[in-house]
Amino acid sequence: MADNWLPTLKTATPQEGFELATKLARIGVKVTQPSAELRDKLRAAYEQDTVQLIASSQVIATHFQTVAAANNYWRD
């Protein structure tokens, strides 16, 4: 993984914050399972599984809470 890929949690808008939260979740999966080939194979197992999809959404939501707090909930 490249150094300093996450220089800040600051974003200009909540939408950018959500996009960052999604990226954090995706990077987390890549760190946990570095093999792109195996991730592709595993995708077939979870893309049809509502429990796993909801769990993925929960991870993104947790990251979004962190990003929102870092941005003082986008208040000045």
C-alpha positions in Angstrom: 0.0 0.0 0.0 1.3 3.4 -0.9 2.5 5.6 1.9 0.2 8.4 3.0 -2.8 7.3 1.0 -5.0 8.9 3.7 -3.6 12.3 4.5 -6.7 13.6 6.1 -10.3 12.8 7.0 -11.4 16.3 6.2 -13.9 16.6 3.4 -15.8 19.6 2.0 -19.2 18.0 2.0 -21.1 15.1 3.6 -21.3 13.4 0.2 -17.5 13.5 -0.1 -17.4 12.2 3.5 -19.6 9.3 2.5 -17.4 8.6 -0.5 -14.3 8.6 1.8 -16.1 6.2 4.2 -16.8 3.9 1.3 -13.2 4.0 0.2 -12.1 3.2 3.8 -14.3 0.1 3.8 -12.9 -1.0 0.4 -9.3 -0.5 1.5 -10.0 -2.4 4.6 -11.1 -5.4 2.6 -8.0 -5.1 0.4 -5.8 -5.1 3.4 -7.6 -8.0 5.0 -7.5 -10.0 1.7 -4.7 -8.7 -0.5 -5.4 -11.3 -3.3 -7.5 -9.6 -6.0 -8.2 -13.0 -7.5 -9.5 -14.4 -4.3 -11.6 -11.2 -3.6 -13.2 -11.7 -7.0 -14.0 -15.3 -6.2 -15.5 -14.4 -2.8 -17.6 -11.7 -4.3 -20.0 -14.3 -5.8 -20.6 -15.6 -2.3 -21.6 -12.3 -0.7 -23.2 -10.4 -3.6 -26.4 -12.5 -3.2 -26.3 -12.6 0.6 -28.4 -9.9 2.3 -26.8 -10.4 5.7 -23.3 -9.8 4.3 -24.5 -6.8 2.3 -26.0 -5.3 5.4 -22.8 -6.0 7.3 -20.9 -4.1 4.6 -23.3 -1.2 4.9 -22.7 -1.2 8.7 -18.9 -0.9 8.2 -19.4 2.0 5.8 -21.8 3.7 8.3 -19.2 3.3 11.1 -16.5 4.9 8.9 -18.9 7.6 8.0 -19.5 8.4 11.7 -15.7 8.8 12.1 -15.4 11.0 9.0 -18.4 13.1 10.1 -16.9 13.6 13.6 -13.5 14.6 12.1 -15.4 17.2 10.0 -17.3 18.5 13.0 -20.4 17.3 11.2 -19.7 19.9 8.5 -20.5 22.8 10.8 -18.3 25.8 10.8 
